[in-house]
Amino acid sequence: MQSKYNIQITRCDRSGKDQVDFDHLVFGKYFSDHMFVADFVDGEWKDLRIEPLANFSMHPATMAIHYGQSIFEGMKASRTSDGQVLLFRPELHARRMNTSARRLCMQEIPEELFLEGLQALLRVDADWIPEKEGS
Amino acid sequence: MRFVFYICPTHPLQNSAGGAELRDTSFNKSK
């Protein structure tokens, strides 16, 4: 399928995966090498990119700091015994994210952008998806 | 406004989804 979006990919120089003990994963402690980022500027989502995971720099007046105007979704990517990566109803996560966005007067994210960004990041960091049975 | 995805590798939460959902056919292949 032809992508509607142009996602620039900048890979990290060296993966941190060998620093992670996949037999003793702790929720919220480890993160994969990259992140997907898009910025809403001048009325549209721009500068779609995958880049090395890093801290953000924020303006002191950032709304997320002052008013807690921030929304969050989480989902799991699972690997099958034959190596496929599966997501469970990701489109419903995209719709729920936009329900949250409307409630907090935030810009909605097109469902296609949500799904393409998600899948692009999973392709780049697919090796991070645990392979052990039950993962 | 900024939109971000990041990945946090972990084992399953113990366990709200359960096997029933894992047999659901609504999974989307991500590759």
Backbone of each chain as nested JSON, in Angstrom:
{
  "chains": [
    {"id": "A", "residues": [
      {"number": 1, "name": "MET", "atoms": {"N": [0.843, -1.198, 0.0], "CA": [0.0, 0.0, 0.0], "C": [0.879, 1.248, 0.0]}},
      {"number": 2, "name": "GLN", "atoms": {"N": [0.575, 2.17, -0.865], "CA": [1.332, 3.418, -0.936], "C": [1.048, 4.271, 0.292]}},
      {"number": 3, "name": "SER", "atoms": {"N": [2.108, 4.749, 0.928], "CA": [1.918, 5.561, 2.12], "C": [1.465, 6.966, 1.731]}},
      {"number": 4, "name": "LYS", "atoms": {"N": [0.533, 7.479, 2.513], "CA": [0.062, 8.852, 2.293], "C": [1.028, 9.857, 2.882]}},
      {"number": 5, "name": "TYR", "atoms": {"N": [1.847, 9.385, 3.814], "CA": [2.711, 10.297, 4.565], "C": [4.178, 10.016, 4.28]}},
      {"number": 6, "name": "ASN", "atoms": {"N": [4.953, 11.077, 4.316], "CA": [6.397, 10.958, 4.152], "C": [7.04, 10.997, 5.541]}},
      {"number": 7, "name": "ILE", "atoms": {"N": [7.524, 9.86, 5.976], "CA": [8.114, 9.761, 7.315], "C": [9.628, 9.637, 7.166]}},
      {"number": 8, "name": "GLN", "atoms": {"N": [10.336, 10.649, 7.645], "CA": [11.793, 10.624, 7.582], "C": [12.333, 9.752, 8.72]}},
      {"number": 9, "name": "ILE", "atoms": {"N": [13.305, 8.928, 8.4], "CA": [13.856, 8.02, 9.41], "C": [15.329, 8.335, 9.646]}},
      {"number": 10, "name": "THR", "atoms": {"N": [15.65, 8.625, 10.889], "CA": [17.043, 8.8, 11.307], "C": [17.349, 7.742, 12.354]}},
      {"number": 11, "name": "ARG", "atoms": {"N": [18.243, 6.853, 12.028], "CA": [18.531, 5.746, 12.946], "C": [19.638, 6.113, 13.931]}},
      {"number": 12, "name": "CYS", "atoms": {"N": [19.56, 5.492, 15.086], "CA": [20.598, 5.723, 16.092], "C": [21.902, 5.051, 15.642]}},
      {"number": 13, "name": "ASP", "atoms": {"N": [22.995, 5.535, 16.177], "CA": [24.294, 4.978, 15.799], "C": [24.501, 3.581, 16.357]}},
      {"number": 14, "name": "ARG", "atoms": {"N": [23.969, 3.385, 17.543], "CA": [24.193, 2.098, 18.195], "C": [22.966, 1.727, 19.019]}},
      {"number": 15, "name": "SER", "atoms": {"N": [22.476, 0.508, 18.844], "CA": [21.298, 0.07, 19.598], "C": [21.647, -0.177, 21.064]}},
      {"number": 16, "name": "GLY", "atoms": {"N": [20.685, 0.133, 21.93], "CA": [20.856, -0.167, 23.348], "C": [20.255, -1.505, 23.741]}},
      {"number": 17, "name": "LYS", "atoms": {"N": [19.869, -2.284, 22.747], "CA": [19.153, -3.53, 23.036], "C": [19.992, -4.521, 23.832]}},
      {"number": 18, "name": "ASP", "atoms": {"N": [21.295, -4.503, 23.601], "CA": [22.144, -5.465, 24.322], "C": [22.303, -5.101, 25.805]}},
      {"number": 19, "name": "GLN", "atoms": {"N": [21.788, -3.944, 26.211], "CA": [21.833, -3.55, 27.623], "C": [20.589, -4.014, 28.391]}},
      {"number": 20, "name": "VAL", "atoms": {"N": [19.663, -4.645, 27.678], "CA": [18.38, -5.015, 28.282], "C": [18.334, -6.519, 28.553]}},
      {"number": 21, "name": "ASP", "atoms": {"N": [17.924, -6.868, 29.756], "CA": [17.745, -8.268, 30.118], "C": [16.3, -8.649, 29.801]}},
      {"number": 22, "name": "PHE", "atoms": {"N": [16.114, -9.286, 28.675], "CA": [14.752, -9.598, 28.228], "C": [14.097, -10.697, 29.073]}},
      {"number": 23, "name": "ASP", "atoms": {"N": [14.873, -11.329, 29.94], "CA": [14.285, -12.32, 30.855], "C": [13.724, -11.653, 32.108]}},
      {"number": 24, "name": "HIS", "atoms": {"N": [14.092, -10.413, 32.331], "CA": [13.624, -9.708, 33.525], "C": [13.208, -8.278, 33.167]}},
      {"number": 25, "name": "LEU", "atoms": {"N": [12.265, -8.192, 32.269], "CA": [11.786, -6.869, 31.865], "C": [10.963, -6.244, 32.986]}},
      {"number": 26, "name": "VAL", "atoms": {"N": [11.126, -4.96, 33.156], "CA": [10.375, -4.211, 34.165], "C": [9.551, -3.154, 33.437]}},
      {"number": 27, "name": "PHE", "atoms": {"N": [8.256, -3.108, 33.731], "CA": [7.381, -2.178, 33.024], "C": [7.833, -0.735, 33.23]}},
      {"number": 28, "name": "GLY", "atoms": {"N": [8.025, -0.03, 32.136], "CA": [8.375, 1.381, 32.208], "C": [9.849, 1.679, 32.413]}},
      {"number": 29, "name": "LYS", "atoms": {"N": [10.664, 0.642, 32.438], "CA": [12.089, 0.871, 32.695], "C": [12.908, 0.94, 31.416]}},
      {"number": 30, "name": "TYR", "atoms": {"N": [12.548, 0.127, 30.439], "CA": [13.329, 0.059, 29.206], "C": [12.537, 0.659, 28.044]}},
      {"number": 31, "name": "PHE", "atoms": {"N": [13.273, 1.231, 27.11], "CA": [12.639, 1.817, 25.941], "C": [13.459, 1.464, 24.709]}},
      {"number": 32, "name": "SER", "atoms": {"N": [12.775, 1.328, 23.593], "CA": [13.472, 0.949, 22.366], "C": [14.309, 2.127, 21.848]}},
      {"number": 33, "name": "ASP", "atoms": {"N": [14.996, 1.913, 20.76], "CA": [15.994, 2.88, 20.293], "C": [15.399, 4.152, 19.691]}},
      {"number": 34, "name": "HIS", "atoms": {"N": [14.187, 4.056, 19.175], "CA": [13.648, 5.169, 18.383], "C": [12.262, 5.595, 18.865]}},
      {"number": 35, "name": "MET", "atoms": {"N": [11.846, 6.756, 18.382], "CA": [10.489, 7.248, 18.631], "C": [9.969, 7.887, 17.347]}},
      {"number": 36, "name": "PHE", "atoms": {"N": [8.652, 7.901, 17.245], "CA": [7.996, 8.585, 16.129], "C": [7.5, 9.93, 16.637]}},
      {"number": 37, "name": "VAL", "atoms": {"N": [7.732, 10.979, 15.872], "CA": [7.339, 12.323, 16.283], "C": [6.658, 13.043, 15.124]}},
      {"number": 38, "name": "ALA", "atoms": {"N": [5.579, 13.765, 15.436], "CA": [4.939, 14.654, 14.456], "C": [4.561, 15.941, 15.178]}},
      {"number": 39, "name": "ASP", "atoms": {"N": [4.701, 17.062, 14.522], "CA": [4.379, 18.36, 15.123], "C": [3.232, 19.021, 14.365]}},
      {"number": 40, "name": "PHE", "atoms": {"N": [2.283, 19.587, 15.119], "CA": [1.169, 20.313, 14.503], "C": [1.533, 21.785, 14.424]}},
      {"number": 41, "name": "VAL", "atoms": {"N": [1.781, 22.229, 13.201], "CA": [2.249, 23.601, 12.973], "C": [1.451, 24.209, 11.828]}},
      {"number": 42, "name": "ASP", "atoms": {"N": [0.995, 25.438, 12.013], "CA": [0.289, 26.165, 10.949], "C": [-0.869, 25.349, 10.372]}},
      {"number": 43, "name": "GLY", "atoms": {"N": [-1.598, 24.691, 11.255], "CA": [-2.822, 24.022, 10.821], "C": [-2.666, 22.638, 10.252]}},
      {"number": 44, "name": "GLU", "atoms": {"N": [-1.497, 22.049, 10.359], "CA": [-1.339, 20.681, 9.858], "C": [-0.218, 19.935, 10.584]}},
      {"number": 45, "name": "TRP", "atoms": {"N": [-0.326, 18.621, 10.554], "CA": [0.725, 17.779, 11.126], "C": [1.895, 17.758, 10.161]}},
      {"number": 46, "name": "LYS", "atoms": {"N": [3.066, 18.153, 10.659], "CA": [4.247, 18.285, 9.798], "C": [5.439, 17.545, 10.39]}},
      {"number": 47, "name": "ASP", "atoms": {"N": [6.445, 17.433, 9.555], "CA": [7.741, 16.928, 9.995], "C": [7.605, 15.567, 10.666]}},
      {"number": 48, "name": "LEU", "atoms": {"N": [6.905, 14.673, 9.996], "CA": [6.759, 13.313, 10.519], "C": [8.114, 12.624, 10.456]}},
      {"number": 49, "name": "ARG", "atoms": {"N": [8.52, 12.069, 11.568], "CA": [9.869, 11.517, 11.594], "C": [10.027, 10.427, 12.64]}},
      {"number": 50, "name": "ILE", "atoms": {"N": [10.96, 9.542, 12.371], "CA": [11.415, 8.574, 13.367], "C": [12.858, 8.931, 13.655]}},
      {"number": 51, "name": "GLU", "atoms": {"N": [13.161, 9.09, 14.917], "CA": [14.496, 9.536, 15.303], "C": [14.927, 8.819, 16.576]}},
      {"number": 52, "name": "PRO", "atoms": {"N": [16.196, 8.888, 16.908], "CA": [16.65, 8.234, 18.138], "C": [15.881, 8.752, 19.355]}},
      {"number": 53, "name": "LEU", "atoms": {"N": [15.498, 7.866, 20.241], "CA": [14.795, 8.257, 21.459], "C": [15.646, 9.245, 22.25]}},
      {"number": 54, "name": "ALA", "atoms": {"N": [15.027, 10.354, 22.626], "CA": [15.768, 11.387, 23.365], "C": [14.781, 12.249, 24.137]}},
      {"number": 55, "name": "ASN", "atoms": {"N": [15.286, 12.996, 25.104], "CA": [14.455, 13.937, 25.838], "C": [13.99, 15.061, 24.921]}},
      {"number": 56, "name": "PHE", "atoms": {"N": [12.872, 15.699, 25.315], "CA": [12.392, 16.864, 24.594], "C": [12.865, 18.142, 25.276]}},
      {"number": 57, "name": "SER", "atoms": {"N": [12.964, 19.186, 24.477], "CA": [13.115, 20.528, 25.006], "C": [11.757, 21.21, 24.883]}},
      {"number": 58, "name": "MET", "atoms": {"N": [11.26, 21.833, 25.973], "CA": [9.939, 22.453, 25.936], "C": [9.992, 23.914, 26.347]}},
      {"number": 59, "name": "HIS", "atoms": {"N": [9.155, 24.71, 25.69], "CA": [8.995, 26.111, 26.071], "C": [8.404, 26.17, 27.484]}},
      {"number": 60, "name": "PRO", "atoms": {"N": [8.816, 27.156, 28.292], "CA": [8.284, 27.239, 29.658], "C": [6.764, 27.368, 29.716]}},
      {"number": 61, "name": "ALA", "atoms": {"N": [6.142, 27.884, 28.669], "CA": [4.687, 28.078, 28.675], "C": [3.939, 26.913, 28.034]}},
      {"number": 62, "name": "THR", "atoms": {"N": [4.6, 25.792, 27.867], "CA": [3.945, 24.632, 27.248], "C": [2.654, 24.277, 27.994]}},
      {"number": 63, "name": "MET", "atoms": {"N": [1.567, 24.136, 27.225], "CA": [0.247, 23.882, 27.822], "C": [0.218, 22.592, 28.636]}},
      {"number": 64, "name": "ALA", "atoms": {"N": [0.983, 21.605, 28.193], "CA": [0.976, 20.326, 28.906], "C": [1.499, 20.485, 30.328]}},
      {"number": 65, "name": "ILE", "atoms": {"N": [2.388, 21.447, 30.526], "CA": [2.938, 21.694, 31.859], "C": [1.959, 22.504, 32.707]}},
      {"number": 66, "name": "HIS", "atoms": {"N": [1.44, 23.578, 32.136], "CA": [0.597, 24.479, 32.925], "C": [-0.781, 23.915, 33.217]}},
      {"number": 67, "name": "TYR", "atoms": {"N": [-1.384, 23.31, 32.189], "CA": [-2.785, 22.912, 32.311], "C": [-2.988, 21.405, 32.206]}},
      {"number": 68, "name": "GLY", "atoms": {"N": [-1.93, 20.662, 32.115], "CA": [-2.079, 19.217, 31.974], "C": [-2.78, 18.828, 30.683]}},
      {"number": 69, "name": "GLN", "atoms": {"N": [-2.636, 19.675, 29.645], "CA": [-3.296, 19.358, 28.379], "C": [-2.442, 18.335, 27.629]}},
      {"number": 70, "name": "SER", "atoms": {"N": [-2.67, 17.086, 27.977], "CA": [-1.859, 16.002, 27.435], "C": [-2.705, 14.736, 27.404]}},
      {"number": 71, "name": "ILE", "atoms": {"N": [-2.588, 13.962, 26.369], "CA": [-3.357, 12.718, 26.275], "C": [-2.43, 11.56, 25.94]}},
      {"number": 72, "name": "PHE", "atoms": {"N": [-2.898, 10.353, 26.215], "CA": [-2.029, 9.186, 26.158], "C": [-2.841, 7.97, 25.719]}},
      {"number": 73, "name": "GLU", "atoms": {"N": [-2.231, 7.137, 24.908], "CA": [-2.8, 5.837, 24.56], "C": [-1.69, 4.803, 24.651]}},
      {"number": 74, "name": "GLY", "atoms": {"N": [-2.029, 3.607, 25.019], "CA": [-1.041, 2.537, 25.037], "C": [-1.633, 1.283, 24.431]}},
      {"number": 75, "name": "MET", "atoms": {"N": [-0.811, 0.521, 23.763], "CA": [-1.269, -0.759, 23.218], "C": [-0.083, -1.699, 23.125]}},
      {"number": 76, "name": "LYS", "atoms": {"N": [-0.383, -2.95, 22.88], "CA": [0.666, -3.96, 22.849], "C": [0.87, -4.474, 21.432]}},
      {"number": 77, "name": "ALA", "atoms": {"N": [2.12, -4.646, 21.057], "CA": [2.463, -5.341, 19.818], "C": [2.939, -6.733, 20.218]}},
      {"number": 78, "name": "SER", "atoms": {"N": [2.354, -7.734, 19.602], "CA": [2.686, -9.121, 19.942], "C": [3.343, -9.807, 18.756]}},
      {"number": 79, "name": "ARG", "atoms": {"N": [4.245, -10.721, 19.064], "CA": [4.902, -11.477, 18.002], "C": [4.374, -12.905, 18.012]}},
      {"number": 80, "name": "THR", "atoms": {"N": [4.001, -13.381, 16.844], "CA": [3.498, -14.748, 16.745], "C": [4.668, -15.725, 16.669]}},
      {"number": 81, "name": "SER", "atoms": {"N": [4.35, -17.014, 16.764], "CA": [5.399, -18.035, 16.732], "C": [6.129, -18.051, 15.392]}},
      {"number": 82, "name": "ASP", "atoms": {"N": [5.505, -17.554, 14.342], "CA": [6.191, -17.5, 13.042], "C": [6.761, -16.114, 12.746]}},
      {"number": 83, "name": "GLY", "atoms": {"N": [6.838, -15.259, 13.772], "CA": [7.575, -14.01, 13.633], "C": [6.773, -12.8, 13.203]}},
      {"number": 84, "name": "GLN", "atoms": {"N": [5.488, -12.978, 12.922], "CA": [4.69, -11.807, 12.54], "C": [4.453, -10.9, 13.736]}},
      {"number": 85, "name": "VAL", "atoms": {"N": [4.362, -9.61, 13.461], "CA": [4.052, -8.649, 14.514], "C": [2.586, -8.242, 14.366]}},
      {"number": 86, "name": "LEU", "atoms": {"N": [1.839, -8.394, 15.448], "CA": [0.411, -8.121, 15.402], "C": [0.026, -7.032, 16.388]}},
      {"number": 87, "name": "LEU", "atoms": {"N": [-0.961, -6.268, 15.974], "CA": [-1.565, -5.264, 16.857], "C": [-3.032, -5.616, 17.026]}},
      {"number": 88, "name": "PHE", "atoms": {"N": [-3.57, -5.347, 18.191], "CA": [-4.965, -5.665, 18.431], "C": [-5.824, -4.415, 18.26]}},
      {"number": 89, "name": "ARG", "atoms": {"N": [-6.587, -4.384, 17.182], "CA": [-7.525, -3.297, 16.9], "C": [-6.91, -1.899, 17.085]}},
      {"number": 90, "name": "PRO", "atoms": {"N": [-5.782, -1.632, 16.41], "CA": [-5.13, -0.325, 16.6], "C": [-6.007, 0.845, 16.172]}},
      {"number": 91, "name": "GLU", "atoms": {"N": [-6.9, 0.594, 15.215], "CA": [-7.75, 1.695, 14.758], "C": [-8.687, 2.177, 15.873]}},
      {"number": 92, "name": "LEU", "atoms": {"N": [-9.036, 1.267, 16.78], "CA": [-9.889, 1.693, 17.891], "C": [-9.099, 2.532, 18.89]}},
      {"number": 93, "name": "HIS", "atoms": {"N": [-7.81, 2.258, 19.005], "CA": [-6.953, 3.115, 19.838], "C": [-6.863, 4.519, 19.226]}},
      {"number": 94, "name": "ALA", "atoms": {"N": [-6.762, 4.567, 17.894], "CA": [-6.688, 5.868, 17.22], "C": [-7.968, 6.657, 17.467]}},
      {"number": 95, "name": "ARG", "atoms": {"N": [-9.101, 5.985, 17.393], "CA": [-10.375, 6.701, 17.595], "C": [-10.511, 7.16, 19.047]}},
      {"number": 96, "name": "ARG", "atoms": {"N": [-10.083, 6.321, 19.967], "CA": [-10.162, 6.709, 21.376], "C": [-9.23, 7.884, 21.661]}},
      {"number": 97, "name": "MET", "atoms": {"N": [-8.055, 7.86, 21.029], "CA": [-7.131, 8.995, 21.177], "C": [-7.801, 10.285, 20.734]}},
      {"number": 98, "name": "ASN", "atoms": {"N": [-8.53, 10.225, 19.643], "CA": [-9.187, 11.429, 19.139], "C": [-10.383, 11.827, 19.99]}},
      {"number": 99, "name": "THR", "atoms": {"N": [-11.027, 10.864, 20.632], "CA": [-12.074, 11.212, 21.596], "C": [-11.465, 12.02, 22.74]}},
      {"number": 100, "name": "SER", "atoms": {"N": [-10.299, 11.556, 23.191], "CA": [-9.585, 12.293, 24.246], "C": [-9.178, 13.677, 23.76]}},
      {"number": 101, "name": "ALA", "atoms": {"N": [-8.698, 13.749, 22.518], "CA": [-8.254, 15.032, 21.968], "C": [-9.411, 16.033, 21.94]}},
      {"number": 102, "name": "ARG", "atoms": {"N": [-10.574, 15.583, 21.522], "CA": [-11.725, 16.5, 21.466], "C": [-12.091, 16.992, 22.865]}},
      {"number": 103, "name": "ARG", "atoms": {"N": [-12.04, 16.089, 23.828], "CA": [-12.407, 16.484, 25.191], "C": [-11.451, 17.529, 25.762]}},
      {"number": 104, "name": "LEU", "atoms": {"N": [-10.172, 17.44, 25.372], "CA": [-9.185, 18.386, 25.907], "C": [-8.88, 19.523, 24.941]}},
      {"number": 105, "name": "CYS", "atoms": {"N": [-9.756, 19.693, 23.943], "CA": [-9.582, 20.786, 22.981], "C": [-8.209, 20.726, 22.32]}},
      {"number": 106, "name": "MET", "atoms": {"N": [-7.796, 19.517, 21.954], "CA": [-6.514, 19.342, 21.269], "C": [-6.754, 18.933, 19.82]}},
      {"number": 107, "name": "GLN", "atoms": {"N": [-5.73, 19.123, 19.009], "CA": [-5.844, 18.774, 17.606], "C": [-5.99, 17.264, 17.443]}},
      {"number": 108, "name": "GLU", "atoms": {"N": [-6.961, 16.825, 16.646], "CA": [-7.103, 15.4, 16.388], "C": [-5.995, 14.915, 15.452]}},
      {"number": 109, "name": "ILE", "atoms": {"N": [-5.727, 13.623, 15.539], "CA": [-4.691, 12.997, 14.71], "C": [-5.387, 12.111, 13.689]}},
      {"number": 110, "name": "PRO", "atoms": {"N": [-5.194, 12.361, 12.403], "CA": [-5.853, 11.508, 11.404], "C": [-5.54, 10.031, 11.672]}},
      {"number": 111, "name": "GLU", "atoms": {"N": [-6.569, 9.21, 11.534], "CA": [-6.396, 7.787, 11.844], "C": [-5.278, 7.165, 10.995]}},
      {"number": 112, "name": "GLU", "atoms": {"N": [-5.194, 7.57, 9.738], "CA": [-4.133, 7.033, 8.871], "C": [-2.75, 7.414, 9.38]}},
      {"number": 113, "name": "LEU", "atoms": {"N": [-2.619, 8.645, 9.836], "CA": [-1.323, 9.096, 10.371], "C": [-0.967, 8.281, 11.612]}},
      {"number": 114, "name": "PHE", "atoms": {"N": [-1.936, 8.106, 12.476], "CA": [-1.725, 7.32, 13.695], "C": [-1.239, 5.915, 13.33]}},
      {"number": 115, "name": "LEU", "atoms": {"N": [-1.923, 5.263, 12.419], "CA": [-1.592, 3.872, 12.082], "C": [-0.274, 3.771, 11.315]}},
      {"number": 116, "name": "GLU", "atoms": {"N": [-0.028, 4.704, 10.412], "CA": [1.219, 4.64, 9.641], "C": [2.43, 4.941, 10.514]}},
      {"number": 117, "name": "GLY", "atoms": {"N": [2.292, 5.908, 11.404], "CA": [3.394, 6.213, 12.315], "C": [3.69, 5.052, 13.235]}},
      {"number": 118, "name": "LEU", "atoms": {"N": [2.636, 4.456, 13.745], "CA": [2.782, 3.302, 14.626], "C": [3.484, 2.143, 13.909]}},
      {"number": 119, "name": "GLN", "atoms": {"N": [3.016, 1.832, 12.726], "CA": [3.601, 0.707, 11.994], "C": [5.029, 0.998, 11.55]}},
      {"number": 120, "name": "ALA", "atoms": {"N": [5.308, 2.236, 11.179], "CA": [6.67, 2.59, 10.769], "C": [7.637, 2.415, 11.93]}},
      {"number": 121, "name": "LEU", "atoms": {"N": [7.225, 2.855, 13.118], "CA": [8.104, 2.713, 14.281], "C": [8.292, 1.239, 14.63]}},
      {"number": 122, "name": "LEU", "atoms": {"N": [7.235, 0.457, 14.515], "CA": [7.353, -0.972, 14.809], "C": [8.29, -1.665, 13.823]}},
      {"number": 123, "name": "ARG", "atoms": {"N": [8.286, -1.209, 12.577], "CA": [9.209, -1.814, 11.607], "C": [10.656, -1.494, 11.975]}},
      {"number": 124, "name": "VAL", "atoms": {"N": [10.915, -0.263, 12.386], "CA": [12.282, 0.144, 12.716], "C": [12.787, -0.582, 13.966]}},
      {"number": 125, "name": "ASP", "atoms": {"N": [11.91, -0.726, 14.961], "CA": [12.321, -1.321, 16.246], "C": [11.707, -2.701, 16.482]}},
      {"number": 126, "name": "ALA", "atoms": {"N": [11.442, -3.422, 15.405], "CA": [10.784, -4.738, 15.528], "C": [11.592, -5.709, 16.384]}},
      {"number": 127, "name": "ASP", "atoms": {"N": [12.905, -5.56, 16.369], "CA": [13.737, -6.49, 17.147], "C": [13.513, -6.352, 18.649]}},
      {"number": 128, "name": "TRP", "atoms": {"N": [12.869, -5.275, 19.06], "CA": [12.627, -5.051, 20.483], "C": [11.385, -5.776, 20.991]}},
      {"number": 129, "name": "ILE", "atoms": {"N": [10.597, -6.3, 20.123], "CA": [9.373, -6.978, 20.563], "C": [9.768, -8.328, 21.138]}},
      {"number": 130, "name": "PRO", "atoms": {"N": [9.476, -8.564, 22.417], "CA": [9.905, -9.82, 23.056], "C": [9.388, -11.034, 22.288]}},
      {"number": 131, "name": "GLU", "atoms": {"N": [10.238, -12.044, 22.217], "CA": [9.887, -13.239, 21.456], "C": [9.508, -14.411, 22.322]}},
      {"number": 132, "name": "LYS", "atoms": {"N": [9.713, -14.286, 23.627], "CA": [9.445, -15.414, 24.506], "C": [7.953, -15.74, 24.558]}},
      {"number": 133, "name": "GLU", "atoms": {"N": [7.661, -17.005, 24.745], "CA": [6.274, -17.416, 24.838], "C": [5.589, -16.671, 25.979]}},
      {"number": 134, "name": "GLY", "atoms": {"N": [4.406, -16.162, 25.733], "CA": [3.661, -15.425, 26.736], "C": [3.938, -13.936, 26.735]}},
      {"number": 135, "name": "SER", "atoms": {"N": [4.874, -13.496, 25.9], "CA": [5.221, -12.07, 25.88], "C": [4.11, -11.249, 25.234]}}
    ]},
    {"id": "B", "residues": [
      {"number": 1, "name": "MET", "atoms": {"N": [1.853, 21.737, 19.073], "CA": [1.385, 20.48, 19.635], "C": [2.203, 19.337, 19.044]}},
      {"number": 2, "name": "ARG", "atoms": {"N": [2.528, 18.371, 19.859], "CA": [3.411, 17.299, 19.41], "C": [2.773, 15.939, 19.679]}},
      {"number": 3, "name": "PHE", "atoms": {"N": [2.953, 15.04, 18.741], "CA": [2.423, 13.682, 18.826], "C": [3.611, 12.72, 18.771]}},
      {"number": 4, "name": "VAL", "atoms": {"N": [3.667, 11.796, 19.71], "CA": [4.841, 10.92, 19.837], "C": [4.413, 9.478, 20.067]}},
      {"number": 5, "name": "PHE", "atoms": {"N": [5.094, 8.558, 19.418], "CA": [5.019, 7.139, 19.768], "C": [6.363, 6.707, 20.325]}},
      {"number": 6, "name": "TYR", "atoms": {"N": [6.365, 5.953, 21.399], "CA": [7.584, 5.283, 21.825], "C": [7.235, 3.851, 22.199]}},
      {"number": 7, "name": "ILE", "atoms": {"N": [8.249, 3.018, 22.284], "CA": [8.05, 1.59, 22.558], "C": [8.739, 1.219, 23.859]}},
      {"number": 8, "name": "CYS", "atoms": {"N": [7.998, 0.56, 24.716], "CA": [8.514, 0.104, 26.003], "C": [8.353, -1.413, 26.048]}},
      {"number": 9, "name": "PRO", "atoms": {"N": [9.417, -2.159, 25.776], "CA": [9.278, -3.615, 25.747], "C": [8.981, -4.161, 27.137]}},
      {"number": 10, "name": "THR", "atoms": {"N": [7.98, -5.011, 27.205], "CA": [7.631, -5.598, 28.489], "C": [6.889, -6.899, 28.249]}},
      {"number": 11, "name": "HIS", "atoms": {"N": [6.758, -7.666, 29.287], "CA": [5.959, -8.872, 29.21], "C": [4.515, -8.498, 29.473]}},
      {"number": 12, "name": "PRO", "atoms": {"N": [3.579, -9.411, 29.24], "CA": [2.168, -9.04, 29.338], "C": [1.79, -8.606, 30.737]}},
      {"number": 13, "name": "LEU", "atoms": {"N": [0.873, -7.682, 30.769], "CA": [0.305, -7.33, 32.058], "C": [-0.393, -8.576, 32.585]}},
      {"number": 14, "name": "GLN", "atoms": {"N": [-0.426, -8.734, 33.847], "CA": [-0.941, -9.979, 34.44], "C": [-2.389, -9.847, 34.853]}},
      {"number": 15, "name": "ASN", "atoms": {"N": [-3.321, -10.124, 34.095], "CA": [-3.386, -10.128, 32.652], "C": [-4.796, -9.757, 32.308]}},
      {"number": 16, "name": "SER", "atoms": {"N": [-4.983, -8.534, 31.886], "CA": [-6.342, -8.066, 31.637], "C": [-6.888, -8.576, 30.318]}},
      {"number": 17, "name": "ALA", "atoms": {"N": [-6.016, -8.813, 29.351], "CA": [-6.504, -9.21, 28.028], "C": [-6.856, -10.693, 28.003]}},
      {"number": 18, "name": "GLY", "atoms": {"N": [-5.93, -11.526, 28.4], "CA": [-6.216, -12.949, 28.451], "C": [-6.202, -13.593, 27.082]}},
      {"number": 19, "name": "GLY", "atoms": {"N": [-6.303, -14.902, 27.085], "CA": [-6.211, -15.656, 25.837], "C": [-7.357, -15.406, 24.891]}},
      {"number": 20, "name": "ALA", "atoms": {"N": [-8.497, -15.023, 25.421], "CA": [-9.654, -14.86, 24.548], "C": [-9.397, -13.818, 23.473]}},
      {"number": 21, "name": "GLU", "atoms": {"N": [-8.832, -12.688, 23.874], "CA": [-8.583, -11.652, 22.881], "C": [-7.49, -12.083, 21.903]}},
      {"number": 22, "name": "LEU", "atoms": {"N": [-6.554, -12.857, 22.393], "CA": [-5.468, -13.269, 21.509], "C": [-5.954, -14.197, 20.405]}},
      {"number": 23, "name": "ARG", "atoms": {"N": [-7.124, -14.766, 20.58], "CA": [-7.68, -15.592, 19.517], "C": [-8.608, -14.796, 18.605]}},
      {"number": 24, "name": "ASP", "atoms": {"N": [-8.823, -13.542, 18.943], "CA": [-9.696, -12.707, 18.128], "C": [-9.058, -12.498, 16.753]}},
      {"number": 25, "name": "THR", "atoms": {"N": [-9.864, -12.39, 15.74], "CA": [-9.328, -12.253, 14.383], "C": [-9.12, -10.801, 13.988]}},
      {"number": 26, "name": "SER", "atoms": {"N": [-9.274, -9.884, 14.929], "CA": [-9.175, -8.467, 14.584], "C": [-7.762, -7.924, 14.644]}},
      {"number": 27, "name": "PHE", "atoms": {"N": [-6.798, -8.795, 14.863], "CA": [-5.417, -8.342, 14.821], "C": [-5.079, -7.802, 13.441]}},
      {"number": 28, "name": "ASN", "atoms": {"N": [-4.29, -6.753, 13.421], "CA": [-3.763, -6.244, 12.155], "C": [-2.285, -6.546, 12.092]}},
      {"number": 29, "name": "LYS", "atoms": {"N": [-1.85, -7.079, 10.98], "CA": [-0.417, -7.275, 10.818], "C": [0.242, -5.911, 10.706]}},
      {"number": 30, "name": "SER", "atoms": {"N": [1.372, -5.767, 11.341], "CA": [2.015, -4.447, 11.336], "C": [3.15, -4.372, 10.34]}},
      {"number": 31, "name": "LYS", "atoms": {"N": [3.307, -5.389, 9.543], "CA": [4.37, -5.293, 8.523], "C": [3.831, -5.613, 7.158]}}
    ]}
  ]
}
